[in-house]
Amino acid sequence: MTQSPAKSGPIPAEAAMTESPRNEAPDTMDASFVPMPLVGAPNEHEVRRWAEIKKGYTHFAEGDVGLAKITPCFESGKSTVLRNLTRHYVATAPTCRLTSM
């Protein structure tokens, strides 16, 4: 069990971590995109059209934590807290999403 930052009681770890969340948005909308080299850099992201990045990447929301799940990024502890996003957020390499709940 882990402690939820937003709630006072314990939550099951599997409830906090999701690998394939999906966001819905118009294809013409601007969205945040974080290539793996920017993961870990506070508030760094690129702005791209949702249609370009909605498939093939992990979707996130404000306040989520992204953790790289492939070697060597995972071994080096590459992760980020997602803040100051432009609408939705998408990371490049496979990542796990820890929700802000």
ROTORSE-366193 format. One line per field, with one value per atom (N, C-alpha, C): y, x, z; residue number from 1; residue in one letter; atom name. Coordinates in nm, 2 decimals, m for minus. Layout:
! ROTORSE-366193
v <- (Y,...)
u <- (X,...)
w <- (Z,...)
resi <- (NUM,...)
resn <- (a,...)
name <- (CA,...)
! end
This chain:
! ROTORSE-366193
v <- (m0.12,0.00,0.12,0.23,0.36,0.46,0.57,0.69,0.78,0.81,0.90,1.04,1.12,1.26,1.35,1.31,1.40,1.35,1.22,1.17,1.11,1.09,1.05,0.90,0.82,0.68,0.61,0.48,0.41,0.37,0.35,0.31,0.19,0.09,m0.01,0.04,m0.01,0.04,0.03,m0.08,m0.10,0.00,0.06,0.16,0.29,0.31,0.44,0.43,0.32,0.30,0.25,0.32,0.27,0.29,0.19,0.19,0.25,0.25,0.29,0.38,0.49,0.58,0.65,0.69,0.75,0.88,0.99,1.12,1.14,1.21,1.24,1.39,1.44,1.58,1.60,1.72,1.75,1.74,1.69,1.67,1.80,1.91,2.04,2.11,2.05,2.11,2.11,2.21,2.21,2.12,2.05,1.96,1.96,1.93,1.92,1.78,1.78,1.66,1.67,1.56,1.56,1.44,1.47,1.37,1.32,1.20,1.14,1.23,1.30,1.39,1.50,1.54,1.64,1.58,1.45,1.39,1.42,1.48,1.51,1.66,1.73,1.87,1.94,2.02,2.08,2.16,2.14,2.22,2.23,2.14,2.14,2.05,2.11,2.03,2.11,2.03,2.09,2.10,2.20,2.20,2.15,2.05,1.99,1.97,1.95,1.92,1.78,1.77,1.65,1.53,1.56,1.46,1.39,1.47,1.41,1.32,1.33,1.26,1.18,1.17,1.10,0.95,0.89,0.75,0.72,0.61,0.56,0.61,0.69,0.75,0.74,0.75,0.74,0.88,0.87,1.00,1.02,1.15,1.20,1.31,1.35,1.47,1.55,1.67,1.76,1.69,1.69,1.63,1.49,1.42,1.28,1.27,1.15,1.12,1.02,1.05,0.96,0.89,0.76,0.69,0.60,0.62,0.54,0.39,0.31,0.17,0.08,0.14,0.06,0.09,0.00,0.01,0.10,0.19,0.22,0.34,0.39,0.51,0.47,0.35,0.31,0.29,0.22,0.20,0.33,0.44,0.56,0.65,0.59,0.66,0.77,0.77,0.88,0.89,1.01,1.03,1.18,1.21,1.35,1.37,1.48,1.52,1.62,1.60,1.67,1.80,1.91,2.04,2.14,2.24,2.35,2.30,2.21,2.14,2.23,2.21,2.26,2.15,2.16,2.06,1.92,1.83,1.69,1.68,1.58,1.56,1.42,1.41,1.28,1.26,1.15,1.12,1.02,1.02,0.94,0.80,0.77,0.63,0.57,0.43,0.37,0.42,0.46,0.51,0.46,0.45,0.42,0.55,0.55,0.67,0.65,0.73,0.73,0.84,0.81,0.92,1.00,1.13,1.22,1.19,1.12,1.08,1.20)
u <- (0.08,0.00,0.09,0.04,0.11,0.01,0.07,m0.01,m0.04,m0.17,m0.21,m0.18,m0.11,m0.08,m0.20,m0.31,m0.43,m0.53,m0.52,m0.61,m0.53,m0.59,m0.52,m0.51,m0.58,m0.58,m0.49,m0.45,m0.37,m0.45,m0.38,m0.44,m0.36,m0.42,m0.34,m0.25,m0.13,m0.03,m0.08,m0.15,m0.20,m0.31,m0.37,m0.47,m0.40,m0.28,m0.21,m0.13,m0.09,m0.01,m0.09,m0.08,m0.14,m0.04,m0.04,0.05,m0.01,m0.14,m0.20,m0.32,m0.31,m0.42,m0.44,m0.56,m0.59,m0.67,m0.62,m0.69,m0.76,m0.87,m0.94,m0.94,m0.91,m0.90,m0.91,m0.95,m0.96,m0.82,m0.81,m0.68,m0.61,m0.68,m0.62,m0.57,m0.59,m0.56,m0.40,m0.35,m0.21,m0.20,m0.09,m0.07,0.08,0.11,0.25,0.30,0.43,0.50,0.64,0.68,0.81,0.89,0.99,1.08,1.16,1.21,1.29,1.40,1.48,1.58,1.53,1.41,1.35,1.29,1.27,1.21,1.31,1.26,1.34,1.38,1.37,1.39,1.26,1.27,1.14,1.07,0.94,0.86,0.90,0.98,1.02,0.93,0.89,0.81,0.81,0.77,0.74,0.59,0.55,0.40,0.39,0.30,0.27,0.12,0.07,m0.07,m0.10,m0.22,m0.26,m0.26,m0.30,m0.31,m0.17,m0.06,0.07,0.12,0.07,0.12,0.02,m0.10,m0.20,m0.19,m0.12,m0.10,0.05,0.08,0.21,0.29,0.23,0.29,0.20,0.26,0.19,0.12,m0.01,m0.08,m0.07,m0.06,m0.06,m0.15,m0.16,m0.24,m0.15,m0.19,m0.12,m0.11,0.01,0.04,0.08,0.07,0.11,0.26,0.31,0.45,0.48,0.58,0.62,0.75,0.76,0.88,0.92,1.04,1.08,1.08,1.04,1.04,1.12,1.21,1.31,1.45,1.54,1.68,1.74,1.83,1.90,1.83,1.72,1.66,1.60,1.54,1.49,1.60,1.71,1.82,1.88,1.87,1.93,1.82,1.70,1.60,1.53,1.53,1.47,1.32,1.28,1.14,1.11,0.98,0.94,0.81,0.78,0.65,0.60,0.48,0.43,0.36,0.41,0.36,0.36,0.27,0.26,0.24,0.15,0.13,0.04,0.06,m0.03,m0.13,m0.25,m0.36,m0.31,m0.30,m0.26,m0.11,m0.05,0.09,0.12,0.23,0.26,0.41,0.46,0.60,0.64,0.77,0.81,0.83,0.94,0.97,0.86,0.86,0.76,0.78,0.67,0.68,0.56,0.57,0.45,0.40,0.27,0.21,0.16,0.21,0.16,0.07,m0.06,m0.16,m0.16,m0.20,m0.20,m0.32,m0.42,m0.54,m0.59)
w <- (0.00,0.00,0.00,m0.06,m0.07,m0.01,0.03,0.08,m0.04,m0.06,m0.16,m0.11,m0.20,m0.16,m0.14,m0.21,m0.21,m0.10,m0.05,0.04,0.16,0.27,0.39,0.41,0.34,0.36,0.26,0.29,0.20,0.07,m0.04,m0.16,m0.22,m0.28,m0.34,m0.45,m0.46,m0.55,m0.70,m0.72,m0.86,m0.90,m0.80,m0.83,m0.87,m0.82,m0.85,m0.98,m1.03,m1.15,m1.26,m1.38,m1.50,m1.61,m1.70,m1.82,m1.94,m1.96,m2.08,m2.06,m1.99,m1.98,m2.12,m2.15,m2.27,m2.25,m2.31,m2.31,m2.44,m2.44,m2.56,m2.58,m2.70,m2.73,m2.88,m2.93,m3.07,m3.13,m3.25,m3.32,m3.34,m3.35,m3.37,m3.25,m3.13,m3.00,m2.98,m2.92,m2.88,m2.75,m2.74,m2.62,m2.59,m2.46,m2.42,m2.47,m2.51,m2.55,m2.49,m2.42,m2.36,m2.41,m2.50,m2.55,m2.43,m2.44,m2.33,m2.28,m2.36,m2.31,m2.22,m2.23,m2.14,m2.01,m2.00,m1.88,m1.77,m1.66,m1.55,m1.54,m1.65,m1.65,m1.61,m1.50,m1.45,m1.55,m1.57,m1.65,m1.80,m1.85,m1.99,m2.07,m2.18,m2.28,m2.41,m2.51,m2.65,m2.67,m2.75,m2.78,m2.92,m2.93,m3.06,m3.08,m3.20,m3.23,m3.17,m3.11,m3.05,m3.16,m3.28,m3.38,m3.41,m3.39,m3.41,m3.30,m3.18,m3.07,m2.99,m3.03,m2.96,m2.96,m3.06,m3.07,m3.05,m2.98,m2.97,m2.85,m2.77,m2.65,m2.53,m2.41,m2.29,m2.26,m2.22,m2.19,m2.04,m2.00,m1.86,m1.84,m1.71,m1.67,m1.57,m1.55,m1.45,m1.32,m1.26,m1.13,m1.13,m1.24,m1.25,m1.24,m1.21,m1.21,m1.32,m1.40,m1.51,m1.47,m1.49,m1.45,m1.57,m1.62,m1.74,m1.70,m1.79,m1.76,m1.85,m1.93,m2.01,m1.97,m1.98,m1.95,m2.06,m2.04,m1.92,m1.84,m1.90,m1.83,m1.70,m1.69,m1.56,m1.46,m1.50,m1.41,m1.35,m1.43,m1.39,m1.31,m1.29,m1.22,m1.29,m1.42,m1.49,m1.47,m1.42,m1.38,m1.38,m1.37,m1.37,m1.31,m1.24,m1.20,m1.30,m1.35,m1.46,m1.41,m1.44,m1.40,m1.51,m1.51,m1.60,m1.75,m1.77,m1.90,m1.99,m2.12,m2.22,m2.25,m2.19,m2.20,m2.16,m2.25,m2.22,m2.23,m2.18,m2.17,m2.23,m2.31,m2.37,m2.36,m2.32,m2.31,m2.42,m2.46,m2.58,m2.55,m2.47,m2.44,m2.35,m2.35,m2.26,m2.11,m2.05,m1.92,m1.84,m1.71,m1.62,m1.57,m1.55,m1.50,m1.36,m1.27,m1.13,m1.11,m1.09,m1.09,m0.97,m0.98,m0.87,m0.78,m0.83,m0.76,m0.68)
resi <- (1,1,1,2,2,2,3,3,3,4,4,4,5,5,5,6,6,6,7,7,7,8,8,8,9,9,9,10,10,10,11,11,11,12,12,12,13,13,13,14,14,14,15,15,15,16,16,16,17,17,17,18,18,18,19,19,19,20,20,20,21,21,21,22,22,22,23,23,23,24,24,24,25,25,25,26,26,26,27,27,27,28,28,28,29,29,29,30,30,30,31,31,31,32,32,32,33,33,33,34,34,34,35,35,35,36,36,36,37,37,37,38,38,38,39,39,39,40,40,40,41,41,41,42,42,42,43,43,43,44,44,44,45,45,45,46,46,46,47,47,47,48,48,48,49,49,49,50,50,50,51,51,51,52,52,52,53,53,53,54,54,54,55,55,55,56,56,56,57,57,57,58,58,58,59,59,59,60,60,60,61,61,61,62,62,62,63,63,63,64,64,64,65,65,65,66,66,66,67,67,67,68,68,68,69,69,69,70,70,70,71,71,71,72,72,72,73,73,73,74,74,74,75,75,75,76,76,76,77,77,77,78,78,78,79,79,79,80,80,80,81,81,81,82,82,82,83,83,83,84,84,84,85,85,85,86,86,86,87,87,87,88,88,88,89,89,89,90,90,90,91,91,91,92,92,92,93,93,93,94,94,94,95,95,95,96,96,96,97,97,97,98,98,98,99,99,99,100,100,100,101,101,101)
resn <- (m,m,m,t,t,t,q,q,q,s,s,s,p,p,p,a,a,a,k,k,k,s,s,s,g,g,g,p,p,p,i,i,i,p,p,p,a,a,a,e,e,e,a,a,a,a,a,a,m,m,m,t,t,t,e,e,e,s,s,s,p,p,p,r,r,r,n,n,n,e,e,e,a,a,a,p,p,p,d,d,d,t,t,t,m,m,m,d,d,d,a,a,a,s,s,s,f,f,f,v,v,v,p,p,p,m,m,m,p,p,p,l,l,l,v,v,v,g,g,g,a,a,a,p,p,p,n,n,n,e,e,e,h,h,h,e,e,e,v,v,v,r,r,r,r,r,r,w,w,w,a,a,a,e,e,e,i,i,i,k,k,k,k,k,k,g,g,g,y,y,y,t,t,t,h,h,h,f,f,f,a,a,a,e,e,e,g,g,g,d,d,d,v,v,v,g,g,g,l,l,l,a,a,a,k,k,k,i,i,i,t,t,t,p,p,p,c,c,c,f,f,f,e,e,e,s,s,s,g,g,g,k,k,k,s,s,s,t,t,t,v,v,v,l,l,l,r,r,r,n,n,n,l,l,l,t,t,t,r,r,r,h,h,h,y,y,y,v,v,v,a,a,a,t,t,t,a,a,a,p,p,p,t,t,t,c,c,c,r,r,r,l,l,l,t,t,t,s,s,s,m,m,m)
name <- (N,CA,C,N,CA,C,N,CA,C,N,CA,C,N,CA,C,N,CA,C,N,CA,C,N,CA,C,N,CA,C,N,CA,C,N,CA,C,N,CA,C,N,CA,C,N,CA,C,N,CA,C,N,CA,C,N,CA,C,N,CA,C,N,CA,C,N,CA,C,N,CA,C,N,CA,C,N,CA,C,N,CA,C,N,CA,C,N,CA,C,N,CA,C,N,CA,C,N,CA,C,N,CA,C,N,CA,C,N,CA,C,N,CA,C,N,CA,C,N,CA,C,N,CA,C,N,CA,C,N,CA,C,N,CA,C,N,CA,C,N,CA,C,N,CA,C,N,CA,C,N,CA,C,N,CA,C,N,CA,C,N,CA,C,N,CA,C,N,CA,C,N,CA,C,N,CA,C,N,CA,C,N,CA,C,N,CA,C,N,CA,C,N,CA,C,N,CA,C,N,CA,C,N,CA,C,N,CA,C,N,CA,C,N,CA,C,N,CA,C,N,CA,C,N,CA,C,N,CA,C,N,CA,C,N,CA,C,N,CA,C,N,CA,C,N,CA,C,N,CA,C,N,CA,C,N,CA,C,N,CA,C,N,CA,C,N,CA,C,N,CA,C,N,CA,C,N,CA,C,N,CA,C,N,CA,C,N,CA,C,N,CA,C,N,CA,C,N,CA,C,N,CA,C,N,CA,C,N,CA,C,N,CA,C,N,CA,C,N,CA,C,N,CA,C,N,CA,C,N,CA,C,N,CA,C,N,CA,C,N,CA,C,N,CA,C,N,CA,C,N,CA,C)
! end
